[in-house]
């Protein structure tokens, strides 16, 4: 019996299987998103300097959606090999006794913690940044904690130590109020999803997978 009539369904079926396999990490990336801050308790991150990767074992504090949950960095993949935490890189995080989970970094940059008069603090991340040395006036900052998503315009800045960057004890005016900077940290917006190395997303890799190689 001839098998010619079955070739096209077989080919299309295999292509659909491959497409589904390659699409899985994309779907997984939508499962969970978080905003994290590298635990430093200092102003060790210049606000417009490229953030370098911390060593494995470092702790990250969740800012949103569950504030102050601690995640330990077990591993990383520096996709562009620039030694910097940047969009497209991957980080493996372990939370408590749970199994570690891979996340893709969608964005990385500064987090500004502003002291609230009477106690407490607010955490902000910039949506629009001026060039280095210009200062933050005119930038749009999004509040991450305690209320996520409120966007304010920086209308004034007092550079306490004349460093030309937002730093400890500077004063920021945003949303009609003036606040003292108590910390500048490294912020990372991450999305859940297994990493795909460049050499992994190829027909040869998929073919080898289904051939058991």
MIDOSE-1310 file (N, C-alpha, C; in nm, 2 decimals, decimal comma, always signed):
residues 213
xxxx	+0,09/-0,12/+0,00/+0,00/+0,00/+0,00/+0,09/+0,12/+0,00; +0,05/+0,22/-0,08/+0,13/+0,34/-0,09/+0,11/+0,43/+0,03; +0,23/+0,50/+0,07/+0,22/+0,59/+0,19/+0,23/+0,73/+0,15; +0,22/+0,76/+0,02/+0,23/+0,90/-0,03/+0,12/+0,99/+0,03
xxxx	+0,00/+0,94/+0,04/-0,11/+1,02/+0,09/-0,09/+1,06/+0,24; +0,00/+0,99/+0,31/+0,02/+1,02/+0,45/+0,13/+1,12/+0,48; +0,21/+1,15/+0,38/+0,33/+1,23/+0,40/+0,30/+1,37/+0,45; +0,20/+1,44/+0,39/+0,17/+1,58/+0,42/+0,11/+1,59/+0,56
xxxx	+0,02/+1,50/+0,60/-0,03/+1,51/+0,74/+0,08/+1,48/+0,84; +0,17/+1,39/+0,81/+0,28/+1,36/+0,90/+0,37/+1,48/+0,91; +0,40/+1,55/+0,80/+0,49/+1,66/+0,81/+0,43/+1,77/+0,89; +0,30/+1,80/+0,86/+0,23/+1,91/+0,93/+0,21/+1,88/+1,08
xxxx	+0,19/+1,75/+1,11/+0,18/+1,71/+1,25/+0,31/+1,73/+1,32; +0,42/+1,70/+1,26/+0,55/+1,72/+1,32/+0,58/+1,86/+1,34; +0,55/+1,95/+1,24/+0,57/+2,09/+1,25/+0,49/+2,15/+1,36; +0,37/+2,10/+1,38/+0,28/+2,15/+1,48/+0,34/+2,11/+1,62
xxxx	+0,39/+1,99/+1,63/+0,45/+1,94/+1,75/+0,58/+2,03/+1,79; +0,66/+2,06/+1,69/+0,78/+2,14/+1,71/+0,74/+2,28/+1,75; +0,64/+2,34/+1,68/+0,59/+2,48/+1,71/+0,54/+2,48/+1,86; +0,47/+2,38/+1,89/+0,42/+2,37/+2,03/+0,53/+2,36/+2,13
xxxx	+0,63/+2,28/+2,10/+0,74/+2,27/+2,19/+0,82/+2,40/+2,21; +0,84/+2,47/+2,10/+0,91/+2,60/+2,11/+0,82/+2,71/+2,17; +0,69/+2,69/+2,17/+0,60/+2,80/+2,23/+0,59/+2,78/+2,38; +0,62/+2,67/+2,43/+0,59/+2,65/+2,57/+0,66/+2,75/+2,66
xxxx	+0,79/+2,78/+2,64/+0,85/+2,88/+2,73/+0,79/+3,02/+2,72; +0,73/+3,05/+2,61/+0,67/+3,18/+2,59/+0,54/+3,19/+2,68; +0,46/+3,07/+2,67/+0,34/+3,07/+2,75/+0,38/+3,07/+2,90; +0,49/+3,00/+2,94/+0,53/+3,00/+3,08/+0,56/+3,13/+3,13
xxxx	+0,62/+3,22/+3,05/+0,66/+3,35/+3,09/+0,55/+3,44/+3,14; +0,42/+3,40/+3,11/+0,31/+3,48/+3,15/+0,25/+3,44/+3,29; +0,31/+3,33/+3,34/+0,26/+3,27/+3,46/+0,27/+3,37/+3,59; +0,39/+3,43/+3,60/+0,42/+3,51/+3,72/+0,51/+3,62/+3,68
xxxx	+0,49/+3,74/+3,74/+0,58/+3,85/+3,73/+0,60/+3,91/+3,86; +0,72/+3,96/+3,88/+0,76/+4,02/+4,01/+0,85/+4,14/+3,99; +0,85/+4,23/+4,09/+0,95/+4,33/+4,10/+1,04/+4,30/+4,22; +1,17/+4,30/+4,20/+1,26/+4,26/+4,31/+1,36/+4,37/+4,33
xxxx	+1,42/+4,38/+4,45/+1,52/+4,47/+4,49/+1,64/+4,39/+4,55; +1,76/+4,41/+4,50/+1,87/+4,35/+4,55/+1,90/+4,40/+4,69; +1,90/+4,30/+4,79/+1,92/+4,34/+4,93/+2,06/+4,40/+4,95; +2,07/+4,52/+4,99/+2,20/+4,59/+5,01/+2,20/+4,67/+5,14
xxxx	+2,09/+4,73/+5,17/+2,08/+4,82/+5,29/+2,18/+4,93/+5,28; +2,21/+4,98/+5,16/+2,30/+5,08/+5,14/+2,27/+5,16/+5,01; +2,35/+5,25/+4,98/+2,33/+5,32/+4,85/+2,44/+5,28/+4,76; +2,46/+5,15/+4,75/+2,58/+5,10/+4,68/+2,56/+5,10/+4,53
xxxx	+2,44/+5,13/+4,47/+2,42/+5,13/+4,33/+2,40/+5,27/+4,28; +2,50/+5,32/+4,21/+2,48/+5,45/+4,14/+2,35/+5,45/+4,06; +2,27/+5,56/+4,06/+2,14/+5,55/+4,00/+2,14/+5,54/+3,85; +2,25/+5,57/+3,78/+2,24/+5,55/+3,64/+2,36/+5,47/+3,59
xxxx	+2,42/+5,40/+3,68/+2,53/+5,31/+3,64/+2,48/+5,17/+3,60; +2,55/+5,10/+3,50/+2,50/+4,97/+3,46/+2,51/+4,87/+3,58; +2,40/+4,81/+3,62/+2,41/+4,72/+3,74/+2,48/+4,59/+3,70; +2,58/+4,55/+3,77/+2,66/+4,43/+3,75/+2,59/+4,32/+3,83
xxxx	+2,61/+4,19/+3,78/+2,55/+4,08/+3,84/+2,60/+4,05/+3,98; +2,52/+4,03/+4,08/+2,56/+3,99/+4,21/+2,60/+3,84/+4,21; +2,68/+3,80/+4,31/+2,72/+3,66/+4,32/+2,61/+3,57/+4,35; +2,62/+3,45/+4,31/+2,51/+3,35/+4,35/+2,51/+3,33/+4,50
xxxx	+2,39/+3,32/+4,55/+2,37/+3,32/+4,70/+2,32/+3,45/+4,75; +2,32/+3,55/+4,66/+2,27/+3,69/+4,70/+2,12/+3,68/+4,72; +2,07/+3,77/+4,81/+1,93/+3,77/+4,84/+1,86/+3,89/+4,77; +1,74/+3,86/+4,72/+1,66/+3,96/+4,65/+1,53/+3,98/+4,73
xxxx	+1,49/+4,10/+4,75/+1,37/+4,12/+4,83/+1,25/+4,16/+4,73; +1,14/+4,09/+4,74/+1,03/+4,11/+4,65/+0,96/+4,24/+4,69; +0,94/+4,33/+4,60/+0,87/+4,46/+4,62/+0,72/+4,45/+4,58; +0,70/+4,37/+4,48/+0,56/+4,35/+4,43/+0,55/+4,22/+4,36
xxxx	+0,45/+4,14/+4,38/+0,32/+4,17/+4,45/+0,32/+4,15/+4,60; +0,42/+4,06/+4,66/+0,42/+4,04/+4,80/+0,55/+4,10/+4,86; +0,53/+4,22/+4,92/+0,65/+4,29/+4,97/+0,72/+4,21/+5,08; +0,86/+4,22/+5,07/+0,95/+4,17/+5,16/+0,97/+4,01/+5,16
xxxx	+0,91/+3,94/+5,07/+0,94/+3,80/+5,05/+1,09/+3,79/+5,00; +1,17/+3,71/+5,06/+1,31/+3,70/+5,02/+1,33/+3,58/+4,93; +1,41/+3,61/+4,82/+1,44/+3,50/+4,72/+1,59/+3,50/+4,71; +1,65/+3,37/+4,71/+1,79/+3,36/+4,70/+1,83/+3,33/+4,55
xxxx	+1,93/+3,39/+4,50/+1,98/+3,37/+4,37/+2,07/+3,25/+4,37; +2,02/+3,14/+4,30/+2,10/+3,02/+4,29/+2,19/+3,02/+4,16; +2,15/+3,08/+4,06/+2,22/+3,08/+3,93/+2,18/+3,19/+3,84; +2,24/+3,21/+3,73/+2,21/+3,32/+3,63/+2,26/+3,27/+3,50
xxxx	+2,20/+3,33/+3,39/+2,25/+3,32/+3,26/+2,26/+3,46/+3,20; +2,38/+3,50/+3,18/+2,41/+3,64/+3,12/+2,41/+3,62/+2,97; +2,29/+3,64/+2,91/+2,27/+3,61/+2,77/+2,36/+3,69/+2,68; +2,38/+3,81/+2,71/+2,47/+3,90/+2,62/+2,61/+3,90/+2,67
xxxx	+2,64/+3,83/+2,78/+2,78/+3,82/+2,83/+2,84/+3,96/+2,86; +2,76/+4,05/+2,90/+2,82/+4,19/+2,93/+2,84/+4,21/+3,08; +2,81/+4,10/+3,16/+2,83/+4,10/+3,31/+2,73/+4,19/+3,38; +2,63/+4,24/+3,31/+2,54/+4,33/+3,37/+2,40/+4,27/+3,37
xxxx	+2,32/+4,31/+3,48/+2,18/+4,26/+3,49/+2,10/+4,34/+3,38; +2,05/+4,28/+3,28/+1,99/+4,35/+3,17/+1,88/+4,26/+3,11; +1,79/+4,33/+3,04/+1,67/+4,26/+2,98/+1,72/+4,14/+2,89; +1,65/+4,03/+2,91/+1,68/+3,91/+2,83/+1,77/+3,81/+2,91
xxxx	+1,83/+3,86/+3,02/+1,91/+3,76/+3,10/+1,81/+3,68/+3,18; +1,87/+3,57/+3,24/+1,78/+3,48/+3,32/+1,84/+3,47/+3,46; +1,76/+3,45/+3,56/+1,80/+3,43/+3,70/+1,72/+3,32/+3,76; +1,79/+3,23/+3,84/+1,73/+3,12/+3,90/+1,71/+3,15/+4,05
xxxx	+1,59/+3,16/+4,10/+1,56/+3,20/+4,23/+1,50/+3,09/+4,31; +1,54/+3,08/+4,44/+1,48/+2,99/+4,54/+1,41/+3,06/+4,65; +1,29/+3,03/+4,68/+1,21/+3,09/+4,78/+1,19/+3,00/+4,89; +1,25/+3,02/+5,01/+1,23/+2,93/+5,12/+1,27/+2,79/+5,09
xxxx	+1,19/+2,69/+5,11/+1,21/+2,55/+5,09/+1,16/+2,50/+4,95; +1,10/+2,60/+4,87/+1,05/+2,56/+4,74/+1,16/+2,53/+4,64; +1,13/+2,46/+4,54/+1,22/+2,43/+4,43/+1,26/+2,56/+4,36; +1,38/+2,58/+4,31/+1,42/+2,70/+4,24/+1,34/+2,71/+4,11
xxxx	+1,32/+2,84/+4,07/+1,24/+2,87/+3,94/+1,32/+2,96/+3,86; +1,32/+2,94/+3,73/+1,39/+3,03/+3,64/+1,30/+3,15/+3,60; +1,36/+3,27/+3,60/+1,28/+3,39/+3,55/+1,36/+3,46/+3,45; +1,29/+3,53/+3,36/+1,36/+3,61/+3,26/+1,35/+3,76/+3,30
xxxx	+1,46/+3,83/+3,29/+1,46/+3,97/+3,33/+1,40/+4,05/+3,22; +1,29/+4,12/+3,25/+1,23/+4,21/+3,15/+1,29/+4,35/+3,15; +1,34/+4,39/+3,27/+1,39/+4,53/+3,28/+1,47/+4,53/+3,41; +1,58/+4,61/+3,41/+1,66/+4,62/+3,54/+1,71/+4,77/+3,54
xxxx	+1,71/+4,83/+3,66/+1,74/+4,96/+3,68/+1,74/+5,00/+3,83; +1,74/+5,13/+3,86/+1,74/+5,17/+4,00/+1,61/+5,16/+4,07; +1,61/+5,14/+4,20/+1,50/+5,16/+4,28/+1,53/+5,27/+4,38; +1,44/+5,36/+4,40/+1,46/+5,47/+4,49/+1,36/+5,45/+4,61
xxxx	+1,42/+5,45/+4,73/+1,34/+5,44/+4,85/+1,34/+5,58/+4,92; +1,22/+5,63/+4,93/+1,20/+5,77/+4,99/+1,13/+5,75/+5,13; +1,19/+5,82/+5,23/+1,14/+5,82/+5,36/+1,01/+5,90/+5,37; +0,91/+5,84/+5,43/+0,79/+5,92/+5,45/+0,79/+5,98/+5,59
xxxx	+0,76/+6,11/+5,59/+0,76/+6,18/+5,73/+0,66/+6,11/+5,82; +0,71/+6,08/+5,94/+0,63/+6,01/+6,04/+0,65/+5,86/+6,04; +0,73/+5,81/+5,94/+0,76/+5,67/+5,94/+0,72/+5,60/+5,81; +0,79/+5,49/+5,78/+0,76/+5,42/+5,66/+0,84/+5,47/+5,54
xxxx	+0,83/+5,41/+5,43/+0,90/+5,45/+5,31/+0,81/+5,42/+5,18; +0,85/+5,48/+5,07/+0,79/+5,45/+4,94/+0,90/+5,41/+4,85; +0,88/+5,31/+4,76/+0,97/+5,26/+4,67/+0,93/+5,30/+4,53; +1,02/+5,35/+4,45/+0,98/+5,40/+4,31/+1,08/+5,34/+4,21
xxxx	+1,04/+5,32/+4,09/+1,13/+5,28/+3,98/+1,10/+5,38/+3,86; +1,20/+5,42/+3,79/+1,18/+5,52/+3,68/+1,12/+5,46/+3,56; +1,02/+5,52/+3,50/+0,97/+5,48/+3,37/+1,04/+5,55/+3,26; +1,08/+5,68/+3,28/+1,15/+5,76/+3,18/+1,27/+5,82/+3,26
xxxx	+1,39/+5,80/+3,21/+1,51/+5,85/+3,27/+1,58/+5,95/+3,19; +1,63/+6,06/+3,25/+1,72/+6,15/+3,19/+1,86/+6,09/+3,17; +1,94/+6,15/+3,08/+2,08/+6,10/+3,06/+2,16/+6,12/+3,19; +2,27/+6,04/+3,21/+2,35/+6,05/+3,33/+2,40/+6,20/+3,35
xxxx	+2,40/+6,24/+3,47/+2,45/+6,38/+3,50/+2,35/+6,49/+3,49; +2,23/+6,45/+3,44/+2,12/+6,56/+3,42/+2,04/+6,57/+3,54; +2,02/+6,46/+3,62/+1,94/+6,47/+3,74/+1,80/+6,42/+3,71; +1,71/+6,40/+3,81/+1,59/+6,33/+3,78/+1,47/+6,42/+3,75
xxxx	+1,49/+6,55/+3,76/+1,37/+6,64/+3,74/+1,31/+6,62/+3,60; +1,18/+6,60/+3,59/+1,11/+6,57/+3,47/+1,10/+6,42/+3,44; +1,16/+6,34/+3,52/+1,14/+6,19/+3,50/+1,01/+6,15/+3,55; +0,96/+6,04/+3,50/+0,83/+5,98/+3,54/+0,87/+5,86/+3,63
xxxx	+0,83/+5,85/+3,75/+0,86/+5,74/+3,84/+0,73/+5,67/+3,88; +0,74/+5,53/+3,88/+0,62/+5,45/+3,92/+0,64/+5,40/+4,06; +0,54/+5,42/+4,15/+0,55/+5,37/+4,28/+0,53/+5,22/+4,28; +0,62/+5,14/+4,35/+0,61/+5,00/+4,35/+0,55/+4,96/+4,49
xxxx	+0,59/+5,03/+4,59/+0,55/+5,00/+4,73/+0,53/+5,13/+4,80; +0,42/+5,15/+4,89/+0,32/+5,04/+4,92/+0,21/+5,03/+4,82; +0,19/+5,13/+4,74/+0,08/+5,13/+4,64/+0,14/+5,11/+4,50; +0,11/+5,00/+4,44/+0,17/+4,97/+4,31/+0,10/+5,05/+4,19
xxxx	+0,18/+5,11/+4,11/+0,13/+5,16/+3,98/+0,10/+5,31/+3,98; +0,11/+5,38/+4,09/+0,09/+5,52/+4,09/+0,21/+5,59/+4,02; +0,19/+5,67/+3,92/+0,29/+5,73/+3,85/+0,30/+5,88/+3,88; +0,42/+5,93/+3,91/+0,44/+6,07/+3,95/+0,55/+6,13/+3,87
xxxx	+0,55/+6,26/+3,86/+0,65/+6,34/+3,79/+0,74/+6,40/+3,89; +0,88/+6,38/+3,88/+0,97/+6,44/+3,96/+0,98/+6,59/+3,93; +0,94/+6,68/+4,02/+0,94/+6,82/+3,99/+1,05/+6,90/+4,05; +1,12/+6,84/+4,15/+1,24/+6,91/+4,21/+1,33/+6,81/+4,27
xxxx	+1,46/+6,85/+4,29/+1,56/+6,76/+4,34/+1,67/+6,85/+4,41; +1,70/+6,81/+4,53/+1,81/+6,87/+4,60/+1,92/+6,77/+4,62; +2,04/+6,80/+4,55/+2,15/+6,71/+4,55/+2,23/+6,73/+4,68; +2,21/+6,66/+4,78/+2,27/+6,69/+4,91/+2,42/+6,68/+4,91
xxxx	+2,48/+6,59/+4,84/+2,63/+6,58/+4,84/+2,69/+6,62/+4,71; +2,62/+6,68/+4,62/+2,67/+6,73/+4,49/+2,73/+6,62/+4,41; +2,67/+6,50/+4,41/+2,73/+6,39/+4,34/+2,68/+6,38/+4,20; +2,58/+6,46/+4,16/+2,51/+6,46/+4,03/+2,43/+6,34/+4,00
xxxx	+2,41/+6,26/+4,10/+2,32/+6,14/+4,09/+2,23/+6,14/+4,22; +2,12/+6,08/+4,21/+2,03/+6,06/+4,32/+2,09/+5,97/+4,42; +2,11/+6,02/+4,55/+2,18/+5,95/+4,65/+2,13/+5,97/+4,78; +2,19/+5,91/+4,88/+2,14/+5,91/+5,02/+2,13/+6,06/+5,07
xxxx	+2,02/+6,09/+5,13/+1,99/+6,22/+5,19/+1,95/+6,33/+5,09; +1,95/+6,30/+4,96/+1,89/+6,39/+4,86/+1,74/+6,41/+4,89; +1,69/+6,52/+4,84/+1,54/+6,54/+4,86/+1,48/+6,54/+4,72; +1,37/+6,46/+4,71/+1,29/+6,45/+4,58/+1,15/+6,50/+4,61
xxxx	+1,11/+6,58/+4,51/+0,97/+6,63/+4,52/+0,89/+6,55/+4,41; +0,79/+6,48/+4,45/+0,71/+6,40/+4,35/+0,57/+6,39/+4,41; +0,47/+6,40/+4,32/+0,33/+6,38/+4,36/+0,29/+6,49/+4,46; +0,35/+6,61/+4,46/+0,31/+6,71/+4,55/+0,38/+6,71/+4,68
xxxx	+0,46/+6,61/+4,71/+0,53/+6,60/+4,84/+0,68/+6,59/+4,82; +0,76/+6,63/+4,93/+0,90/+6,62/+4,92/+0,95/+6,51/+5,02; +1,04/+6,43/+4,97/+1,08/+6,31/+5,05/+1,24/+6,30/+5,05; +1,29/+6,25/+5,15/+1,44/+6,23/+5,16/+1,47/+6,09/+5,11
xxxx	+1,57/+6,08/+5,03/+1,62/+5,95/+4,98/+1,69/+5,87/+5,09; +1,64/+5,75/+5,12/+1,71/+5,67/+5,22/+1,79/+5,55/+5,17; +1,76/+5,52/+5,04/+1,84/+5,41/+4,98/+1,81/+5,41/+4,83; +1,92/+5,37/+4,75/+1,91/+5,35/+4,61/+1,95/+5,21/+4,59
xxxx	+1,86/+5,13/+4,53/+1,89/+4,99/+4,51/+1,88/+4,95/+4,37; +1,90/+4,82/+4,34/+1,89/+4,76/+4,21/+1,76/+4,69/+4,19; +1,68/+4,74/+4,10/+1,54/+4,68/+4,08/+1,54/+4,59/+3,95; +1,48/+4,48/+3,96/+1,46/+4,39/+3,84/+1,32/+4,35/+3,83
xxxx	+1,26/+4,37/+3,71/+1,12/+4,33/+3,68/+1,14/+4,19/+3,61; +1,09/+4,09/+3,67/+1,11/+3,95/+3,61/+0,98/+3,88/+3,58; +0,99/+3,79/+3,48/+0,88/+3,71/+3,43/+0,92/+3,56/+3,44; +0,83/+3,48/+3,49/+0,86/+3,33/+3,50/+0,87/+3,27/+3,36
xxxx	+0,97/+3,19/+3,34/+0,99/+3,12/+3,21/+1,13/+3,06/+3,20; +1,14/+2,93/+3,16/+1,26/+2,86/+3,15/+1,35/+2,93/+3,04; +1,48/+2,94/+3,06/+1,57/+3,00/+2,97/+1,58/+2,91/+2,84; +1,60/+2,98/+2,73/+1,63/+2,91/+2,60/+1,76/+2,97/+2,55
xxxx	+1,86/+2,89/+2,55/+1,99/+2,94/+2,50/+1,98/+2,95/+2,35; +2,06/+3,03/+2,29/+2,05/+3,06/+2,15/+2,07/+2,93/+2,06; +2,16/+2,84/+2,11/+2,18/+2,72/+2,03/+2,07/+2,62/+2,06; +1,98/+2,64/+2,15/+1,87/+2,54/+2,18/+1,75/+2,55/+2,10
xxxx	+1,72/+2,67/+2,04/+1,60/+2,69/+1,97/+1,62/+2,66/+1,82; +1,68/+2,55/+1,79/+1,70/+2,51/+1,65/+1,63/+2,38/+1,61; +1,61/+2,36/+1,48/+1,55/+2,24/+1,43/+1,63/+2,12/+1,48; +1,77/+2,13/+1,47/+1,85/+2,02/+1,51/+1,83/+1,98/+1,65
xxxx	+1,82/+2,07/+1,74/+1,80/+2,04/+1,88/+1,67/+1,98/+1,91; +1,56/+2,02/+1,84/+1,43/+1,96/+1,86/+1,43/+1,82/+1,80; +1,49/+1,80/+1,68/+1,50/+1,67/+1,62/+1,57/+1,57/+1,71; +1,68/+1,62/+1,77/+1,76/+1,53/+1,86/+1,68/+1,49/+1,98
xxxx	+1,59/+1,59/+2,03/+1,51/+1,56/+2,14/+1,41/+1,45/+2,12; +1,35/+1,45/+2,00/+1,25/+1,35/+1,97/+1,31/+1,22/+1,92; +1,44/+1,22/+1,89/+1,51/+1,10/+1,85/+1,57/+1,03/+1,97; +1,57/+1,10/+2,08/+1,62/+1,05/+2,20/+1,77/+1,06/+2,21
x	+1,83/+1,16/+2,14/+1,97/+1,18/+2,14/+2,01/+1,27/+2,25
